[in-house]
Amino acid sequence: MHKKKLFAVIFLILCTAMINVYTFRKVEELAYAVFLCAAVDVIAVLCVRHLKAVLSVPLDIYRNRDIFWDLVKNDFQARFAGSYFGAFWAFVQPVITMVLYWFVFQVGLRSGNVSDYPFVLFLMSGLVPWFYFSEALLGGTTSLIEYSYLVKKVVFEVRILPVVKAVSAIFVHSFFVGFVFAFCIFYGYKPDLYVLQLIYYIMCNIFLVLGLSYVTSACMVFFRDMVQIINILLTIGIWITPIMWNLTEDFSPILIRLFRLNPVYYIVDGFRDTLLAKKWFWDKPMWTIYFWVVSMLIYMFGIRLFNRVKIHFPDVL
């Protein structure tokens, strides 16, 4: 076990050193480069100090992999149990939402192309990652309440429940990624090597959702109004990310930076870079490092909070 920890620490140190070198080479503004490197170093130190907590989730999934995959499959099926059309409803609502937004903005408000891209592609490439984020976060928030019968079992590791919700939502998300591909091909944006980058941005989305879900699910057990708060924040978030409108250079530089501080914007913008602009994620090193620093902080805080209060879950539920 000590050898595994030593290997993990050495690997983390090497990755940190490589990121620092990359940051100084790619980030032109020295002040930002120093700040980002310092942030990466702090995250690395925190990961080393709390290595057991950071690795607890992947280790739990590996140890309970058979149960985990059964839960993922059953969770997806259970959402539509008893309905005549079953999983069909998982796809209908997002499609209708996209059509309505397209009709309101393009037909009703007569919005033209956005940055030389067809508005429908600009809209869909932003909505698809947002749909996954909102569905997985809401599912993760209520996961402990929904599976309260498992939480009360002493032998069951409850840390995997938010992950079950995040992975279960991938099934519908994969369909909509293919849906966007079909529209891109129709408009002349054929799949190329950049398509592989979507895997990276999907992993970014999952990781961010997991960190937030550990915070919200732990709070949900003691404060049942949490899901209503999340619903309100998601309603606000879809407008300030931005998804239905473009963050152009017409805005002040300060305002642009404030909008980009939202980590979901990094994912939405990444989908558009992959499908439309054809840019790699390493072409924006400052925001890539910023996203992972913020996501790691959220994840570590979420895991620490979850581990600290989970002993009280069975009593409250």
Long-range contacts (C-beta under 8 A, 24 or more apart in sequence): 5-51, 8-51, 8-55, 9-48, 9-51, 12-44, 12-47, 12-48, 13-44, 15-44, 16-40, 16-41, 16-44, 19-289, 22-282, 22-285, 23-285, 23-289, 26-282, 26-285, 26-286, 27-285, 27-286, 32-286, 36-286, 36-289, 36-290, 36-293, 39-289, 39-290, 39-293, 40-289, 40-293, 43-292, 43-293, 43-296, 43-297, 46-296, 46-300, 47-296, 47-300, 50-300, 50-303, 50-304, 53-300, 53-303, 53-304, 53-307, 54-299, 54-300, 54-303, 56-159, 56-303, 56-307, 57-159, 57-160, 57-163, 57-210, 57-303, 60-157, 60-159, 60-160, 61-160, 61-163, 63-157, 64-157, 64-160, 67-160, 68-160, 68-163, 68-164, 71-160, 71-161, 71-164, 72-164, 72-167, 72-168, 75-164, 75-165, 75-168, 76-168, 76-171, 90-171, 90-172, 91-172, 91-175, 91-176, 94-127, 94-131, 94-172, 94-176, 95-179, 97-127, 97-131, 98-123, 98-124, 98-127, 101-127, 101-244, 105-244, 114-246, 115-246, 115-248, 115-277, 117-272, 117-276, 118-187, 120-183, 120-187, 121-180, 121-183, 121-184, 121-187, 121-189, 121-275, 121-276, 122-246, 122-272, 122-276, 123-243, 123-244, 124-179, 124-180, 124-183, 125-180, 125-268, 125-271, 125-272, 125-275, 125-276, 126-241, 126-242, 126-243, 126-244, 126-268, 126-271, 126-272, 127-243, 128-173, 128-176, 128-177, 128-179, 128-180, 128-271, 129-201, 129-202, 129-205, 129-264, 129-267, 129-268, 129-271, 130-237, 130-238, 130-241, 130-243, 130-264, 130-268, 131-172, 131-173, 131-176, 132-169, 132-170, 132-172, 132-173, 132-176, 132-202, 132-205, 132-209, 133-205, 133-208, 133-209, 133-264, 133-267, 134-234, 134-237, 134-238, 135-169, 135-172, 135-173, 136-165, 136-166, 136-169, 136-205, 136-206, 136-209, 136-213, 137-209, 137-212, 137-213, 137-216, 137-230, 137-234, 138-227, 138-230, 138-231, 138-234, 139-165, 139-166, 139-168, 139-169, 139-213, 140-165, 140-166, 140-209, 140-210, 140-212, 140-213, 140-214, 140-216, 140-217, 141-213, 141-216, 141-217, 141-220, 141-226, 141-227, 141-230, 142-217, 142-220, 142-227, 143-213, 143-217, 144-217, 144-218, 144-220, 144-221, 144-313, 144-317, 145-220, 145-221, 145-224, 145-317, 148-317, 151-313, 151-314, 151-317, 152-314, 152-317, 158-310, 158-313, 159-214, 159-303, 159-306, 159-307, 159-310, 161-217, 162-210, 162-213, 162-214, 162-217, 163-210, 165-213, 166-206, 166-209, 166-210, 166-213, 167-206, 170-202, 170-206, 173-202, 177-202, 180-275, 181-275, 184-275, 184-276, 189-275, 189-276, 192-278, 194-273, 194-274, 194-275, 194-278, 194-279, 194-280, 195-274, 197-270, 197-273, 197-274, 197-280, 197-281, 198-271, 198-274, 198-275, 200-270, 200-281, 201-267, 201-270, 201-271, 201-274, 201-281, 204-266, 204-267, 204-270, 204-291, 204-295, 205-267, 207-295, 207-299, 208-263, 208-264, 208-267, 208-295, 208-298, 210-299, 210-302, 211-295, 211-296, 211-298, 211-299, 211-300, 211-301, 211-302, 211-303, 212-298, 212-302, 213-302, 214-299, 214-302, 214-303, 214-305, 214-306, 215-298, 215-301, 215-302, 215-305, 215-306, 217-306, 218-302, 218-305, 218-306, 218-309, 218-310, 221-309, 221-312, 221-313, 221-316, 221-317, 222-309, 222-312, 222-316, 237-262, 237-264, 241-265, 241-268, 243-268, 260-287, 261-290, 263-291, 263-294, 263-295, 266-290, 266-291, 267-291
